[in-house]
Amino acid sequence: MDQVGFVRSLDVVSVVDQVTLEIRRSILSGDLRPAQEFSLRKTADQLGVSLIPVREALRRLEAEGLVVTRRAKSAMVAPMEPQEFRDLYRLRLAIEPELAARACTLLTPDDFERLTALQEAHASARDGDERHQAHHALHVAMLRPAATPWDERVLEMLWHASERYVRYAFNRVAADPKEPARRDKAHADLLMALRTGDPKTASVAITQHLVHTQTIVMTVIERLARGEGEATPLADEA
């Protein structure tokens, strides 16, 4: 099992949350590949912690669908399954459009100021990790006014589980110089739809946004499952 450099050194590691964040980052970025087995001891050594926080972090990540615990001293990144991704987006499409329809009537001028700042942060992100963090924050802020604590818990799980598929696919599609402008326009259109204050407009906009991404990601992972090529046109992620 070759996992040299799959996690970055942490200056201070003293809590399970930090270990969870770093292993999750490794999975979402692709540094830890789908179906890759890894040693708990080596992971603990690389992070500078004992086995206890690593085991607890893996329990959390298994609940998110990101890892599969195996023998006492190893774990495996959950394989990518096309049907799992379909299921994740089926649930997102059942929840997010309804929340967007209600959120658009609740968002304040201050909320839209924050959303615009998050959109700009997403557009100017320097790398994939920063871009996906900004993207996540943008979608959370769009829906939060209408979301209950249970909505947020469920969505966090769905977002974490689907993000690795999205990142895996978008890291492997053909380069397209028009992609940054298209990405920016997609989120500008979403904010414009929310600004209308019309529930139907907001619901349709988020639905189209999700379906667009779902189509792109499914094309990539189904080709990979069949052992075919990976290139496909780019689209914005959601």
C-alpha positions as CSV (number, residue, x, y, z in Angstrom):
1,M,0.0,0.0,0.0
2,D,1.7,3.2,-1.2
3,Q,0.3,6.2,0.5
4,V,3.4,8.5,0.7
5,G,2.3,12.1,1.0
6,F,-1.4,11.4,0.8
7,V,-2.0,13.6,3.9
8,R,-0.4,16.9,4.7
9,S,1.4,17.6,7.9
10,L,-0.6,19.4,10.6
11,D,1.0,21.9,12.9
12,V,-1.3,21.1,15.8
13,V,-3.3,17.9,16.0
14,S,-5.1,17.4,19.3
15,V,-8.7,16.7,18.4
16,V,-10.7,14.2,16.4
17,D,-12.3,17.0,14.3
18,Q,-8.9,17.9,12.8
19,V,-8.0,14.3,12.0
20,T,-11.5,13.9,10.4
21,L,-11.1,17.0,8.3
22,E,-7.7,16.0,7.0
23,I,-8.6,12.4,6.1
24,R,-11.8,13.7,4.5
25,R,-9.8,16.3,2.5
26,S,-7.5,13.5,1.3
27,I,-10.5,11.5,0.0
28,L,-12.3,14.4,-1.6
29,S,-9.2,15.7,-3.3
30,G,-8.4,12.2,-4.7
31,D,-5.1,11.9,-2.8
32,L,-6.7,8.8,-1.3
33,R,-8.2,7.0,-4.3
34,P,-11.6,5.1,-4.4
35,A,-11.2,1.6,-3.1
36,Q,-7.6,2.3,-1.8
37,E,-6.8,0.5,1.4
38,F,-4.7,2.4,4.0
39,S,-3.1,1.6,7.3
40,L,-4.4,3.2,10.5
41,R,-1.0,3.2,12.0
42,K,0.7,4.9,9.1
43,T,-2.1,7.5,9.0
44,A,-1.6,8.1,12.7
45,D,2.1,8.5,12.3
46,Q,1.7,10.9,9.3
47,L,-0.7,13.1,11.3
48,G,1.3,12.9,14.5
49,V,-1.4,11.4,16.6
50,S,-2.3,8.1,18.4
51,L,-4.6,5.5,16.9
52,I,-7.5,6.6,19.1
53,P,-8.5,9.8,17.2
54,V,-7.8,8.1,13.9
55,R,-10.3,5.3,14.7
56,E,-12.9,7.8,15.9
57,A,-12.4,9.9,12.7
58,L,-12.9,6.8,10.6
59,R,-16.1,6.0,12.4
60,R,-17.4,9.4,11.5
61,L,-16.3,9.1,7.9
62,E,-17.8,5.7,7.6
63,A,-21.2,7.2,8.7
64,E,-20.7,9.7,5.8
65,G,-20.2,6.9,3.3
66,L,-16.6,7.9,2.6
67,V,-14.7,4.9,4.1
68,V,-15.2,1.3,4.8
69,T,-13.6,-0.1,8.0
70,R,-11.9,-3.4,7.4
71,R,-9.5,-5.2,9.7
72,A,-8.5,-3.7,13.0
73,K,-5.5,-1.9,11.6
74,S,-6.7,-0.8,8.1
75,A,-9.6,0.9,6.3
76,M,-10.6,1.4,2.7
77,V,-11.9,4.4,0.8
78,A,-15.4,3.6,-0.3
79,P,-15.5,2.6,-3.9
80,M,-17.4,4.9,-6.4
81,E,-20.6,3.4,-7.5
82,P,-22.8,5.0,-10.2
83,Q,-26.0,3.9,-8.4
84,E,-24.8,5.5,-5.1
85,F,-24.3,8.8,-6.9
86,R,-27.8,8.6,-8.5
87,D,-29.2,7.9,-5.0
88,L,-27.4,10.9,-3.5
89,Y,-28.7,13.3,-6.2
90,R,-32.2,11.9,-6.0
91,L,-32.2,12.9,-2.4
92,R,-30.6,16.3,-3.1
93,L,-33.2,17.0,-5.8
94,A,-36.0,16.1,-3.4
95,I,-34.7,18.5,-0.7
96,E,-32.8,21.5,-2.2
97,P,-35.4,22.9,-4.7
98,E,-38.0,23.0,-2.0
99,L,-35.6,24.7,0.4
100,A,-34.6,27.2,-2.3
101,A,-38.3,28.0,-3.0
102,R,-38.8,29.0,0.7
103,A,-35.3,30.5,1.2
104,C,-35.8,33.0,-1.7
105,T,-38.6,34.7,0.3
106,L,-36.5,34.9,3.5
107,L,-33.1,36.1,2.2
108,T,-32.3,39.7,3.3
109,P,-30.1,42.3,1.6
110,D,-27.4,41.4,4.1
111,D,-27.7,37.7,3.1
112,F,-27.4,38.7,-0.6
113,E,-24.3,40.7,0.2
114,R,-22.8,37.6,1.8
115,L,-23.8,35.4,-1.1
116,T,-22.2,37.8,-3.6
117,A,-19.0,37.8,-1.5
118,L,-19.0,33.9,-1.5
119,Q,-19.6,33.9,-5.2
120,E,-16.6,36.1,-5.7
121,A,-14.5,33.9,-3.4
122,H,-15.5,30.9,-5.4
123,A,-14.6,32.6,-8.7
124,S,-11.2,33.7,-7.4
125,A,-10.2,30.5,-5.6
126,R,-6.5,29.6,-6.1
127,D,-6.9,25.8,-6.0
128,G,-9.3,23.0,-6.0
129,D,-9.6,22.7,-2.2
130,E,-10.3,26.5,-1.8
131,R,-12.8,26.5,-4.7
132,H,-14.8,23.6,-3.3
133,Q,-14.8,25.1,0.2
134,A,-16.2,28.3,-1.2
135,H,-18.7,26.4,-3.4
136,H,-19.9,24.5,-0.4
137,A,-20.3,27.7,1.7
138,L,-22.2,29.4,-1.1
139,H,-24.8,26.6,-1.4
140,V,-25.1,26.4,2.4
141,A,-25.8,30.2,2.6
142,M,-28.4,30.0,-0.2
143,L,-30.5,27.5,1.7
144,R,-29.8,28.2,5.3
145,P,-32.7,30.7,5.9
146,A,-35.2,27.9,5.2
147,A,-33.3,25.0,6.6
148,T,-34.1,23.3,9.9
149,P,-31.3,21.8,11.9
150,W,-32.3,18.4,10.5
151,D,-32.2,19.7,7.0
152,E,-28.7,20.9,7.6
153,R,-27.6,17.6,9.1
154,V,-29.0,15.6,6.2
155,L,-27.7,18.0,3.5
156,E,-24.2,18.0,5.1
157,M,-24.1,14.2,4.8
158,L,-25.3,14.3,1.2
159,W,-22.9,17.1,0.2
160,H,-19.9,15.3,1.7
161,A,-20.8,12.0,0.1
162,S,-21.5,13.5,-3.4
163,E,-18.6,15.9,-3.3
164,R,-16.0,13.2,-3.9
165,Y,-17.9,12.1,-7.1
166,V,-18.1,15.7,-8.3
167,R,-14.4,16.5,-7.6
168,Y,-13.3,13.2,-9.0
169,A,-15.2,13.8,-12.3
170,F,-14.2,17.5,-12.6
171,N,-10.6,16.7,-12.0
172,R,-10.6,14.3,-15.0
173,V,-12.7,16.1,-17.6
174,A,-11.0,17.7,-20.6
175,A,-9.6,21.2,-20.1
176,D,-11.8,24.0,-21.3
177,P,-10.7,27.6,-21.3
178,K,-14.3,28.7,-21.1
179,E,-15.0,26.8,-17.9
180,P,-14.3,29.6,-15.4
181,A,-16.7,32.0,-17.2
182,R,-19.3,29.3,-17.4
183,R,-18.9,28.5,-13.7
184,D,-19.3,32.1,-12.7
185,K,-22.4,32.5,-14.9
186,A,-24.0,29.4,-13.4
187,H,-23.8,30.9,-9.9
188,A,-24.7,34.4,-11.0
189,D,-27.9,32.9,-12.5
190,L,-28.7,31.1,-9.3
191,L,-28.4,34.3,-7.3
192,M,-30.5,36.1,-9.8
193,A,-33.2,33.5,-9.5
194,L,-33.1,33.8,-5.7
195,R,-33.3,37.6,-5.9
196,T,-36.6,37.4,-7.8
197,G,-38.2,36.2,-4.5
198,D,-40.3,33.9,-6.7
199,P,-40.4,30.3,-5.2
200,K,-41.0,28.6,-8.6
201,T,-38.1,30.5,-10.2
202,A,-35.8,29.6,-7.4
203,S,-36.8,26.0,-7.3
204,V,-36.4,25.5,-11.1
205,A,-33.0,27.2,-11.0
206,I,-31.5,25.0,-8.4
207,T,-33.1,21.9,-10.0
208,Q,-31.5,22.8,-13.4
209,H,-28.2,23.5,-11.6
210,L,-28.2,20.1,-9.9
211,V,-29.3,18.1,-13.0
212,H,-26.6,19.8,-15.1
213,T,-23.9,18.6,-12.7
214,Q,-25.5,15.2,-12.3
215,T,-25.4,14.6,-16.1
216,I,-21.7,15.5,-16.3
217,V,-20.6,13.4,-13.3
218,M,-22.6,10.4,-14.4
219,T,-21.1,10.5,-17.8
220,V,-17.6,10.4,-16.3
221,I,-18.1,7.7,-13.7
222,E,-20.1,5.5,-16.0
223,R,-17.3,5.7,-18.6
224,L,-14.9,4.8,-15.8
225,A,-17.0,1.9,-14.7
226,R,-17.0,0.6,-18.3
227,G,-13.2,1.2,-18.6
228,E,-13.8,3.8,-21.3
229,G,-12.2,7.3,-21.8
230,E,-12.8,10.1,-19.3
231,A,-13.1,13.2,-21.5
232,T,-16.4,15.0,-21.5
233,P,-17.5,18.6,-21.8
234,L,-17.1,20.7,-18.6
235,A,-20.0,22.1,-16.7
236,D,-20.3,23.8,-13.3
237,E,-20.3,21.7,-10.2
238,A,-23.0,21.6,-7.6
